[in-house]
Amino acid sequence: MTDVSLIGLGPMGIALARALRSKYTLTVWNRTAGRAEPLLNQGTVLAPNALAAVQASPVVLVCVADYAASRAILAAPGVADALRGKVLVQLSTGTPQDARDDWAALGGVAYLDGALLATPSQIGRPDTPLFISGEERALAACRPLLEAVAGNIQYMGEPIGNAAAWDLATLSCMFGAMSGFFHGVRICESEGLKVNAFSQMIGAISPVLGEMISAEGEAIHAGSYGEPESSMATCAGSGRLFVKQAREAGLDASFPDFLMALFDRSLNAGLANERLAAMIKVLRQAA
Ligand SMILES: NC(=O)c1ccc[n+]([C@@H]2O[C@H](COP(=O)([O-])OP(=O)(O)OC[C@H]3O[C@@H](n4cnc5c(N)ncnc54)[C@H](OP(=O)(O)O)[C@@H]3O)[C@@H](O)[C@H]2O)c1
């Protein structure tokens, strides 16, 4: 027996294995066994199949490409039965519905759904965030072990889909900001400005940008969109400048066009004198 078993040795799985084995005895299994090679000369056990990996430890972590891959692995004969009495931590990325389906398919297994807000090189740090949902009792049983991979555990409650919902909402924020950042890079490039000076400046002012996001979130929570410091019409004016500058400099305008389409819908909905957060009213309209 080992302390923990890990199924999946992609870049994230390998990082998890490295963080875990410094404190815990570890069994691993991966569809392509060769990926375990760098781990084996340091005391990690390679199981011959997924069932043997599940049988080897009281806590089982799964981190594969998606829930379909995980489902194929956990549906192998005997695996679901072997999971009873153990804690399964699903760390593959998916939707809230994926988590609910997975949990239902494994009915009776102590199941936690987790989302790592990190790249593989950030695993093992005390500040690395891990969103977790599911039974609190199951989390208590393996919390120190999970803290070895991500020290900043955010428990999102019992509903199993919560961690995936928080994860996708956070990723939406990140990739949305990144898309805007990349268009910002093109603006800098079109004017011969240094890209890394721009990215460093964004990093430095990110707390101020975070404050702005928090303020819009509070407004949506309160349903209060009036008396804006900066109205939708003012913000849409900046959107129009992105479009104009892209045309003037011959840049790809997909980001400005996407943003301006949202502003136009908001203005057409009569939100010109409301704050930016009022855009949520447009997004709430059924597609
Ligand atoms: N990398 C990141 O920055 C990051 C960050 C947060 C979360 N995640 C999540 O972590 C999970 C793993 O990501 P990753 O970066 O390690 O790489 P990945 O390419 O998403 O996943 C690779 C792993 O999935 C396995 N796999 C894929 N299809 C399979 C199938 N049909 N049956 C069995 N195993 C299968 C691979 O096995 P083989 O080796 O045999 O191909 C390998 O173990 C993903 O859900 C990802 O979204 C990743």
Ligand as a Chemical Component Dictionary entry (heavy atoms), coordinates in Angstrom:
data_LIG
# 
_chem_comp.id                   LIG 
_chem_comp.type                 NON-POLYMER 
_chem_comp.pdbx_formal_charge   0 
_chem_comp.three_letter_code    LIG 
# 
loop_
_chem_comp_atom.comp_id 
_chem_comp_atom.atom_id 
_chem_comp_atom.alt_atom_id 
_chem_comp_atom.type_symbol 
_chem_comp_atom.charge 
_chem_comp_atom.model_Cartn_x 
_chem_comp_atom.model_Cartn_y 
_chem_comp_atom.model_Cartn_z 
_chem_comp_atom.pdbx_ordinal 
LIG N1  N1  N 0  -1.193 21.964 -17.966 1  
LIG C1  C1  C 0  -1.797 22.948 -17.314 2  
LIG O1  O1  O 0  -1.324 24.096 -17.268 3  
LIG C2  C2  C 0  -3.075 22.678 -16.558 4  
LIG C3  C3  C 0  -3.540 23.630 -15.636 5  
LIG C4  C4  C 0  -4.704 23.370 -14.910 6  
LIG C5  C5  C 0  -5.412 22.204 -15.167 7  
LIG N2  N2  N 1  -4.950 21.306 -16.105 8  
LIG C6  C6  C 0  -5.767 20.126 -16.371 9  
LIG O2  O2  O 0  -5.076 18.957 -15.986 10 
LIG C7  C7  C 0  -5.495 17.875 -16.834 11 
LIG C8  C8  C 0  -4.240 17.186 -17.393 12 
LIG O3  O3  O 0  -3.539 18.158 -18.157 13 
LIG P1  P1  P 0  -2.049 17.947 -18.627 14 
LIG O4  O4  O 0  -1.445 19.295 -18.732 15 
LIG O5  O5  O -1 -1.350 16.938 -17.794 16 
LIG O6  O6  O 0  -2.127 17.380 -20.116 17 
LIG P2  P2  P 0  -3.298 16.806 -21.034 18 
LIG O7  O7  O 0  -2.719 16.678 -22.376 19 
LIG O8  O8  O 0  -4.534 17.626 -20.898 20 
LIG O9  O9  O 0  -3.569 15.344 -20.426 21 
LIG C9  C9  C 0  -2.627 14.335 -20.616 22 
LIG C10 C10 C 0  -3.009 13.120 -19.813 23 
LIG O10 O10 O 0  -4.305 12.612 -20.196 24 
LIG C11 C11 C 0  -4.155 11.242 -20.551 25 
LIG N3  N3  N 0  -5.174 10.859 -21.513 26 
LIG C12 C12 C 0  -5.644 11.587 -22.552 27 
LIG N4  N4  N 0  -6.609 10.901 -23.208 28 
LIG C13 C13 C 0  -6.739 9.713  -22.556 29 
LIG C14 C14 C 0  -7.566 8.573  -22.753 30 
LIG N5  N5  N 0  -8.485 8.525  -23.726 31 
LIG N6  N6  N 0  -7.426 7.530  -21.886 32 
LIG C15 C15 C 0  -6.520 7.584  -20.892 33 
LIG N7  N7  N 0  -5.707 8.624  -20.653 34 
LIG C16 C16 C 0  -5.816 9.671  -21.487 35 
LIG C17 C17 C 0  -2.756 11.175 -21.107 36 
LIG O11 O11 O 0  -2.311 9.839  -21.186 37 
LIG P3  P3  P 0  -1.148 9.469  -22.244 38 
LIG O12 O12 O 0  0.133  9.934  -21.614 39 
LIG O13 O13 O 0  -1.256 8.003  -22.383 40 
LIG O14 O14 O 0  -1.455 10.213 -23.522 41 
LIG C18 C18 C 0  -2.035 11.988 -20.037 42 
LIG O15 O15 O 0  -1.905 11.267 -18.844 43 
LIG C19 C19 C 0  -6.378 18.489 -17.944 44 
LIG O16 O16 O 0  -7.742 18.289 -17.650 45 
LIG C20 C20 C 0  -6.021 19.959 -17.872 46 
LIG O17 O17 O 0  -7.075 20.801 -18.312 47 
LIG C21 C21 C 0  -3.803 21.506 -16.780 48 
# 
loop_
_chem_comp_bond.comp_id 
_chem_comp_bond.atom_id_1 
_chem_comp_bond.atom_id_2 
_chem_comp_bond.value_order 
_chem_comp_bond.pdbx_ordinal 
LIG N1  C1  SING 1  
LIG C1  O1  DOUB 2  
LIG C1  C2  SING 3  
LIG C2  C3  SING 4  
LIG C2  C21 DOUB 5  
LIG C3  C4  DOUB 6  
LIG C4  C5  SING 7  
LIG C5  N2  DOUB 8  
LIG N2  C6  SING 9  
LIG N2  C21 SING 10 
LIG C6  O2  SING 11 
LIG C6  C20 SING 12 
LIG O2  C7  SING 13 
LIG C7  C8  SING 14 
LIG C7  C19 SING 15 
LIG C8  O3  SING 16 
LIG O3  P1  SING 17 
LIG P1  O4  DOUB 18 
LIG P1  O5  SING 19 
LIG P1  O6  SING 20 
LIG O6  P2  SING 21 
LIG P2  O7  DOUB 22 
LIG P2  O8  SING 23 
LIG P2  O9  SING 24 
LIG O9  C9  SING 25 
LIG C9  C10 SING 26 
LIG C10 O10 SING 27 
LIG C10 C18 SING 28 
LIG O10 C11 SING 29 
LIG C11 N3  SING 30 
LIG C11 C17 SING 31 
LIG N3  C12 SING 32 
LIG N3  C16 SING 33 
LIG C12 N4  DOUB 34 
LIG N4  C13 SING 35 
LIG C13 C14 SING 36 
LIG C13 C16 DOUB 37 
LIG C14 N5  SING 38 
LIG C14 N6  DOUB 39 
LIG N6  C15 SING 40 
LIG C15 N7  DOUB 41 
LIG N7  C16 SING 42 
LIG C17 O11 SING 43 
LIG C17 C18 SING 44 
LIG O11 P3  SING 45 
LIG P3  O12 DOUB 46 
LIG P3  O13 SING 47 
LIG P3  O14 SING 48 
LIG C18 O15 SING 49 
LIG C19 O16 SING 50 
LIG C19 C20 SING 51 
LIG C20 O17 SING 52 
# 
